[in-house]
Each structure stands twice: as C-alpha cells, then as structure tokens.
Amino acid sequence: MKYVIRMIQISILLGGAEFMAMLIFGNLTESVRPVVSGAVFVSLMISGVLGIIDRKLTDRRNRMSGVY
C-alpha cells in the first residue's frame, strides 16, 4: 500500500511540475493562468493529503506490530 501511495504521489507531483513549467515558461493567455495555478495548488494539496494518509497507515501498522 505504501508503494501505491508513493507512486500516485509522484505522478501527481510530476503533473503539478508540468503545469508549473507551463505557467512559468509557457505562453499562456491571462484567462488560462488561474486555471493552471489552481491545478498546481490542487496537485500539491492532494500530494500532502496522500503523505498524511501514508504516515497514518505506517503508524497504525507499527502500533499493531508493537514497534513504536
């Protein structure tokens, strides 16, 4: 489960990096910039939530196995 979460997290961050590169280096119109900024923000939020879920699952697994 840990590796599945990590792979999803990496793919989301790579997508966010791609949108960030488009925002910085791309020739985007002013109407598209807020959408791209929102996509970068959402990808960072999803990655953070997945990180929290991963830590909680790890803590729960460690508690069940008796390792602290």
TORROTI-411936 format. One record per atom (N, C-alpha, C): atom name; residue in three letters; chain; x, y, z. Coordinates in Angstrom, 1 decimal. Layout:
<dovos>
- guti|timi|doro|east|north|up
- CA|ala|A|X|Y|Z
...
</dovos>
This chain:
<dovos>
- guti|timi|doro|east|north|up
- N|met|A|0.8|-1.2|0.0
- CA|met|A|0.0|0.0|0.0
- C|met|A|0.9|1.3|0.0
- N|lys|A|2.0|1.2|0.7
- CA|lys|A|2.9|2.3|0.8
- C|lys|A|3.4|2.7|-0.6
- N|tyr|A|3.8|1.7|-1.4
- CA|tyr|A|4.3|2.0|-2.7
- C|tyr|A|3.3|2.5|-3.6
- N|val|A|2.1|2.1|-3.5
- CA|val|A|1.0|2.6|-4.3
- C|val|A|0.8|4.0|-4.1
- N|ile|A|0.7|4.4|-2.8
- CA|ile|A|0.5|5.8|-2.4
- C|ile|A|1.7|6.6|-2.9
- N|arg|A|2.9|6.1|-2.8
- CA|arg|A|4.1|6.9|-3.3
- C|arg|A|4.0|7.1|-4.8
- N|met|A|3.6|6.1|-5.5
- CA|met|A|3.6|6.2|-7.0
- C|met|A|2.5|7.2|-7.4
- N|ile|A|1.4|7.2|-6.7
- CA|ile|A|0.3|8.2|-7.0
- C|ile|A|0.8|9.6|-6.7
- N|gln|A|1.5|9.7|-5.5
- CA|gln|A|2.1|11.0|-5.1
- C|gln|A|3.1|11.5|-6.1
- N|ile|A|3.9|10.6|-6.6
- CA|ile|A|5.0|11.1|-7.6
- C|ile|A|4.3|11.5|-8.9
- N|ser|A|3.3|10.8|-9.3
- CA|ser|A|2.7|11.1|-10.6
- C|ser|A|1.9|12.4|-10.5
- N|ile|A|1.3|12.7|-9.3
- CA|ile|A|0.6|13.9|-9.1
- C|ile|A|1.6|15.1|-9.0
- N|leu|A|2.7|14.9|-8.4
- CA|leu|A|3.7|16.0|-8.3
- C|leu|A|4.4|16.2|-9.6
- N|leu|A|4.6|15.2|-10.4
- CA|leu|A|5.1|15.4|-11.8
- C|leu|A|4.1|16.2|-12.7
- N|gly|A|2.9|15.9|-12.5
- CA|gly|A|1.8|16.6|-13.2
- C|gly|A|1.8|18.1|-12.8
- N|gly|A|1.9|18.3|-11.5
- CA|gly|A|2.0|19.7|-10.9
- C|gly|A|3.2|20.4|-11.4
- N|ala|A|4.4|19.7|-11.5
- CA|ala|A|5.6|20.3|-12.0
- C|ala|A|5.4|20.7|-13.5
- N|glu|A|4.7|19.8|-14.2
- CA|glu|A|4.5|20.1|-15.7
- C|glu|A|3.6|21.4|-15.8
- N|phe|A|2.6|21.5|-15.0
- CA|phe|A|1.7|22.7|-15.0
- C|phe|A|2.5|23.9|-14.6
- N|met|A|3.4|23.8|-13.6
- CA|met|A|4.2|24.9|-13.1
- C|met|A|5.1|25.3|-14.2
- N|ala|A|5.7|24.4|-15.0
- CA|ala|A|6.6|24.8|-16.1
- C|ala|A|5.8|25.5|-17.2
- N|met|A|4.6|25.0|-17.4
- CA|met|A|3.7|25.7|-18.4
- C|met|A|3.4|27.2|-17.9
- N|leu|A|3.2|27.3|-16.6
- CA|leu|A|2.9|28.6|-16.0
- C|leu|A|4.1|29.5|-16.2
- N|ile|A|5.3|29.0|-15.9
- CA|ile|A|6.5|29.9|-15.9
- C|ile|A|7.0|30.2|-17.3
- N|phe|A|7.1|29.1|-18.1
- CA|phe|A|7.8|29.2|-19.4
- C|phe|A|6.8|29.3|-20.6
- N|gly|A|5.5|28.9|-20.3
- CA|gly|A|4.6|28.8|-21.4
- C|gly|A|4.0|30.2|-21.8
- N|asn|A|3.5|30.3|-23.0
- CA|asn|A|2.9|31.5|-23.5
- C|asn|A|1.4|31.4|-23.3
- N|leu|A|1.0|31.5|-22.0
- CA|leu|A|-0.4|31.3|-21.7
- C|leu|A|-1.2|32.6|-21.7
- N|thr|A|-2.4|32.5|-22.1
- CA|thr|A|-3.2|33.7|-22.0
- C|thr|A|-3.6|34.0|-20.6
- N|glu|A|-4.0|35.2|-20.3
- CA|glu|A|-4.4|35.6|-18.9
- C|glu|A|-5.6|34.8|-18.4
- N|ser|A|-6.5|34.4|-19.3
- CA|ser|A|-7.6|33.6|-18.8
- C|ser|A|-7.3|32.2|-18.4
- N|val|A|-6.2|31.7|-18.9
- CA|val|A|-5.8|30.3|-18.6
- C|val|A|-4.9|30.2|-17.3
- N|arg|A|-4.2|31.3|-17.0
- CA|arg|A|-3.3|31.3|-15.9
- C|arg|A|-3.9|30.9|-14.5
- N|pro|A|-5.1|31.4|-14.2
- CA|pro|A|-5.7|31.0|-12.9
- C|pro|A|-6.0|29.5|-12.9
- N|val|A|-6.4|28.9|-14.0
- CA|val|A|-6.7|27.5|-14.1
- C|val|A|-5.5|26.7|-13.8
- N|val|A|-4.4|27.1|-14.5
- CA|val|A|-3.1|26.3|-14.3
- C|val|A|-2.6|26.5|-12.9
- N|ser|A|-2.7|27.7|-12.3
- CA|ser|A|-2.3|27.9|-10.9
- C|ser|A|-3.2|27.1|-10.0
- N|gly|A|-4.4|27.0|-10.2
- CA|gly|A|-5.3|26.1|-9.4
- C|gly|A|-4.9|24.7|-9.5
- N|ala|A|-4.6|24.2|-10.7
- CA|ala|A|-4.1|22.8|-10.9
- C|ala|A|-2.9|22.5|-10.1
- N|val|A|-1.9|23.5|-10.1
- CA|val|A|-0.7|23.3|-9.3
- C|val|A|-1.1|23.2|-7.8
- N|phe|A|-1.9|24.1|-7.4
- CA|phe|A|-2.3|24.1|-6.0
- C|phe|A|-3.0|22.9|-5.6
- N|val|A|-3.9|22.4|-6.4
- CA|val|A|-4.6|21.1|-6.1
- C|val|A|-3.7|19.9|-6.1
- N|ser|A|-2.7|19.9|-7.0
- CA|ser|A|-1.8|18.8|-7.0
- C|ser|A|-1.0|18.8|-5.8
- N|leu|A|-0.6|19.9|-5.3
- CA|leu|A|0.2|20.0|-4.0
- C|leu|A|-0.7|19.5|-2.8
- N|met|A|-1.9|20.0|-2.8
- CA|met|A|-2.8|19.6|-1.7
- C|met|A|-3.0|18.1|-1.7
- N|ile|A|-3.3|17.5|-2.9
- CA|ile|A|-3.5|16.0|-3.0
- C|ile|A|-2.3|15.3|-2.5
- N|ser|A|-1.1|15.7|-2.9
- CA|ser|A|0.1|15.1|-2.5
- C|ser|A|0.3|15.2|-1.0
- N|gly|A|0.0|16.3|-0.4
- CA|gly|A|0.1|16.4|1.0
- C|gly|A|-0.9|15.5|1.7
- N|val|A|-2.1|15.4|1.2
- CA|val|A|-3.1|14.5|1.9
- C|val|A|-2.6|13.1|1.8
- N|leu|A|-2.1|12.7|0.6
- CA|leu|A|-1.6|11.3|0.5
- C|leu|A|-0.4|11.1|1.4
- N|gly|A|0.4|12.1|1.6
- CA|gly|A|1.5|11.9|2.6
- C|gly|A|1.0|11.7|4.0
- N|ile|A|-0.1|12.4|4.4
- CA|ile|A|-0.7|12.3|5.7
- C|ile|A|-1.3|10.9|5.8
- N|ile|A|-2.0|10.4|4.8
- CA|ile|A|-2.6|9.1|4.8
- C|ile|A|-1.5|8.0|5.0
- N|asp|A|-0.4|8.2|4.2
- CA|asp|A|0.8|7.3|4.3
- C|asp|A|1.3|7.2|5.7
- N|arg|A|1.5|8.3|6.3
- CA|arg|A|2.1|8.4|7.7
- C|arg|A|1.1|7.7|8.7
- N|lys|A|-0.2|8.0|8.5
- CA|lys|A|-1.2|7.3|9.5
- C|lys|A|-1.2|5.8|9.3
- N|leu|A|-1.1|5.4|8.1
- CA|leu|A|-1.1|3.9|7.8
- C|leu|A|0.1|3.3|8.4
- N|thr|A|1.3|4.0|8.3
- CA|thr|A|2.5|3.5|8.8
- C|thr|A|2.5|3.4|10.3
- N|asp|A|1.9|4.5|10.9
- CA|asp|A|1.8|4.5|12.4
- C|asp|A|0.9|3.4|12.9
- N|arg|A|-0.2|3.2|12.2
- CA|arg|A|-1.2|2.1|12.6
- C|arg|A|-0.5|0.8|12.5
- N|arg|A|0.2|0.5|11.4
- CA|arg|A|0.9|-0.7|11.2
- C|arg|A|1.9|-1.0|12.3
- N|asn|A|2.7|0.1|12.6
- CA|asn|A|3.7|-0.1|13.6
- C|asn|A|3.1|-0.3|15.0
- N|arg|A|2.0|0.3|15.3
- CA|arg|A|1.3|0.0|16.6
- C|arg|A|0.8|-1.4|16.7
- N|met|A|0.2|-1.9|15.6
- CA|met|A|-0.3|-3.3|15.6
- C|met|A|0.8|-4.3|15.7
- N|ser|A|2.0|-4.0|15.2
- CA|ser|A|3.1|-4.9|15.3
- C|ser|A|3.9|-4.7|16.6
- N|gly|A|3.6|-3.7|17.4
- CA|gly|A|4.3|-3.5|18.6
- C|gly|A|5.5|-2.7|18.5
- N|val|A|5.8|-2.1|17.4
- CA|val|A|7.0|-1.3|17.2
- C|val|A|6.6|0.2|17.3
- N|tyr|A|7.3|1.0|18.1
- CA|tyr|A|7.0|2.4|18.3
- C|tyr|A|8.1|3.3|17.8
</dovos>
